[in-house]
Amino acid sequence: MRIAWKAWAGLGVSGLLLWWVFRGEDLGAIARQLAAADLAILAAVGAMSVTGGCIRALRWHLLLEPLGVSTTFMARWASINIGFMVTNLLPARLGEIVRPFALSRMTRVSMSGALGTVVLERLLDTVAILILLIATLLSPAFPTGATVLGMSIGYAVSGAVLVAGTALAVVGVVIVRPRRVAEVVHSFARVFPGSTGDGLVARLEAFLLGLDLIRRPAALLKALLWSLLLWVWIAASVWVAFRAFGLELGFTAAMFTQCVISGFVALPAGPGFVGTMQAGIAVSVHDVFAVPAGLTLSLAVGYHLAIVIPATLLGLYYAWTLGLRLNSMATDAETALEAES
């Protein structure tokens, strides 16, 4: 599997962001504040993260249902955790392709069909996060005069609206003229060397399949509502994590923090979103809500560990029960996808 350049790019971004957020800080003091955190509350954060996986599994049922193949909750749940585990342990976000592969091993669903729904999930997540971000920035509880990466709140709201509008417009074009879009991408892909263009085309075709499965407005609205519930729940886990470190920040701060984290983890990164997670929390909790940098970074490390460890352990267990090997899962997934095309 040719992922070396993606892996190196992700490691480079992670390293740069870790240097940026930890530069000049007292690492010993950060470690002491982390050790002083309430472990019972952090365990509750981990449990909430696991519950978030259950919400994802319920939403995935809605997206998979039009395929006409029955999938159990446990199959979807196991596949989601396997995907998280691979993303946490391997570079280049390979869990996104391993998750539908794992589901195809447990059910009769095609991998390309499942991959299409995963791509569609990313779109729904983006729209949901942008809706919640705009609502948060307009909330009376949000700090007046605060800036986001040096921009005023007005600019931040305008930027979020612009991104949301552009995303919806692009999706609208794809839904109305899917074949024409596919032809354009096929032509554009020829300029890329090797298998890069083929990968772009494969992702587009999977996305188009996902859209074909959920063109019904009622189903799309239900999926979006599930996505909003998911991200509100994840924000609630951030709010609980604040308490583990003695921070009395409100839910508005938690929601904004989760939205910023989501933006940063969209960047290329090393395994487990190392660096991007810490940068997202630093930009929100320290820069906007004025929590001391050392305490913010202790929170960033503690929250990261609380959500990564349970998913990784669950994913390793379910991969073991399926006989999947970590060092070959991604290659097996690509082989399976190519065999269906």
Secondary structure, DSSP 8 states (H G I E B T S, - for coil): ---HHHHHHHHHHHHHHHHHHHTT--HHHHHHHHHTS-HHHHHHHHHHHHHHHHHHHHHHHHHHGGGT----HHHHHHHHHHHHHHHHHSSTTTHHHHHHHHHHHHSS--HHHHHHHHHHHHHHHHHHHHHHHHHHHTSTTS-TT-EETTEEHHHHHHHHHHHHHHHHHHHHHHHHSHHHHHHHHHHHHTTS-TTHHHHHHHHHHHHHHHHHHT--HHHHHHHHHHHHHHHHHHHHHHHHHHHHTT----HHHHHHHHHHHHHHHTS--SGGGTTHHHHHHIIIIIIIT---HHHHHHHHHHHHHHHHHHHHHHHHHHHHHHT--TTTHHHHHHHHHHHH-
